[in-house]
Amino acid sequence: MTAILICDSRGRVREAVSRAMSAVPGVDHVDCVAEAEGLLAKYSRRRADLVLVGLERAAPSGVEAVRRLVKADFRANILVFGAANDPVVVANAIIGGARGYLRWNTSWPEVVSALADTLNSIAVPVPRQPSSIGVQLTSRELQVLTGMSQGKRNGEIGRELHLAEDTVKTHAQRLFRKLGAQDRAQAVAHGFRRGVLL
């Protein structure tokens, strides 16, 4: 059976995520905390199989919670959610030790299904791989991904690289396919985990 611990400063978000997690097959315990101090205290009393940490745009609390928990227990299985339009925040959480990023702009049944799959696949930590293994980005694709990791829009990336915005979008779509990402945040997260971004 699986224990899940949710950390998010927003009460409504905690309640909604808790309800969704309780619907995942195999989950028998769901607990919630509002901030990093509570997360560390709860986790030390009962080691959760999976920790979900909410990220808020322009708020460092979620990233800080990830870093502090990983420092306390490097084995912690942490997924972050939210901040879908802020790839820098997501990337910082991945750098801090989160194992992945969940999107919440899909239907609840899809979220529950995805989480059930995740619970089955996180038993063994996946080491960060060098860029030479598994994915090869062109120099342009890497430049575009680097721009994304810095929170730049396609137009800004295009101006820096002297490319049309449509050309940047084309490079972005190609690197999404290569990384198996659905959006900018996932692409940046995969980039850091695979060692493509440093």
VENDACOR-V118484 format. One record per helix or strand. SS is the DSSP state (hx for helix, st for strand). FROM is the first residue (numbers start at 1). TO is the last residue. If there is no record, write none. Layout:
# VENDACOR-V118484
ss:SS from:FROM to:TO
ss:SS from:FROM to:TO
This chain:
# VENDACOR-V118484
ss:st from:2 to:7
ss:hx from:11 to:22
ss:st from:27 to:33
ss:hx from:36 to:45
ss:st from:50 to:56
ss:st from:59 to:59
ss:hx from:61 to:72
ss:st from:78 to:82
ss:hx from:87 to:96
ss:st from:100 to:102
ss:hx from:108 to:121
ss:hx from:139 to:149
ss:hx from:154 to:161
ss:hx from:165 to:179
ss:hx from:184 to:193
